[in-house]
Amino acid sequence: MPDTATHPLVKQITEQLQTLSVDELRTIQDFVAYIAWKHGQAEFPPAPKASAEARAIERQKDLENLDDPTKWITVMEAGEEIDVESACERLKERGFQIEIPDQDSSASRATRLA
């Protein structure tokens, strides 16, 4: 930093960065990369973030039985039977708490336990 007037500001920002989480630091890093590119200090624009599809594919590595088609519900046809008990059991195994309302109610809920 050639400008000595910016030194206190840089020091203050650096101290504040020490209190942030890793996710917050990554967000700041993305922003700084964008600003550097915008001002011509970087040759290429910042790399785009992974799409939802790419993140889902990455998470598949953590799952078991990827080759078992009964573990994946991808397409349903109108009138097709759903094995609710098996689906609920799979959700419970993954940490969800299942609540099935009365038949009068059309909504159901699955919440992830923290």
C-alpha positions in Angstrom: 0.0 0.0 0.0 1.8 3.1 -1.1 -0.6 5.5 0.5 0.1 5.7 4.3 -3.4 7.2 4.8 -5.0 3.8 3.9 -2.8 1.9 6.4 -5.1 2.5 9.5 -8.1 1.6 7.4 -6.5 -1.7 6.2 -5.5 -2.5 9.8 -9.1 -1.9 11.1 -10.6 -4.0 8.3 -8.1 -6.8 9.0 -9.0 -6.8 12.7 -12.7 -7.0 11.8 -12.2 -9.9 9.5 -10.8 -12.0 12.4 -14.4 -12.0 13.9 -16.2 -13.4 10.8 -17.2 -16.9 10.0 -15.7 -18.9 7.1 -18.9 -18.4 5.1 -18.8 -14.6 5.7 -15.1 -14.5 4.7 -15.9 -16.4 1.4 -18.6 -13.9 0.6 -16.2 -11.0 1.2 -13.6 -12.8 -0.9 -16.1 -13.1 -3.8 -16.9 -9.4 -3.5 -13.2 -8.4 -3.5 -12.5 -10.6 -6.5 -15.4 -8.9 -8.4 -14.2 -5.4 -7.5 -10.6 -6.2 -8.5 -11.9 -7.5 -11.8 -14.1 -4.5 -12.3 -11.2 -2.1 -11.8 -9.0 -4.1 -14.1 -6.7 -5.5 -11.5 -7.6 -9.1 -12.4 -7.4 -10.5 -15.9 -10.5 -12.7 -15.7 -13.8 -12.2 -14.0 -14.4 -14.1 -10.8 -15.3 -17.7 -11.2 -19.1 -18.2 -11.1 -20.5 -20.0 -8.1 -21.6 -23.6 -8.5 -25.1 -24.1 -9.7 -27.7 -25.8 -7.5 -27.4 -28.8 -9.8 -23.6 -28.9 -9.3 -23.9 -28.6 -5.5 -26.5 -31.4 -5.5 -24.2 -33.7 -7.5 -21.4 -32.9 -5.1 -23.6 -33.8 -2.1 -24.4 -37.2 -3.6 -20.9 -38.4 -2.5 -22.2 -38.3 1.1 -25.2 -40.5 0.4 -25.3 -44.2 0.6 -26.9 -46.6 -1.9 -26.8 -44.3 -4.9 -27.5 -47.2 -7.1 -30.7 -48.2 -5.3 -33.6 -46.6 -7.4 -36.0 -47.0 -4.5 -34.0 -44.3 -2.6 -34.7 -41.7 -5.3 -38.1 -40.3 -6.2 -37.7 -38.3 -9.4 -40.9 -38.5 -11.4 -44.4 -39.3 -10.3 -47.4 -40.0 -12.5 -50.9 -39.0 -11.6 -52.6 -41.7 -9.6 -49.3 -43.5 -8.9 -49.1 -45.1 -5.4 -46.6 -43.7 -2.9 -45.0 -45.8 -0.2 -45.4 -43.2 2.5 -43.9 -45.4 5.2 -40.7 -46.1 3.3 -40.4 -42.4 2.4 -40.9 -41.3 6.0 -38.4 -43.9 7.2 -35.7 -42.6 4.8 -36.4 -39.0 5.9 -36.1 -40.1 9.6 -32.7 -41.8 8.8 -31.5 -38.5 7.4 -32.4 -36.6 10.5 -35.9 -35.3 9.7 -38.8 -35.3 12.0 -42.0 -36.3 10.3 -45.5 -35.0 11.1 -48.4 -36.4 9.1 -51.6 -34.3 9.6 -55.2 -35.5 9.7 -56.6 -36.5 6.3 -58.7 -33.4 6.4 -55.6 -31.3 6.0 -53.8 -31.3 2.7 -50.4 -30.1 4.0 -47.7 -32.2 5.6 -44.5 -31.1 7.2 -41.0 -32.5 7.4 -38.5 -30.6 9.5 -34.8 -31.2 9.9 -33.6 -31.7 13.5 -30.7 -29.4 14.5 
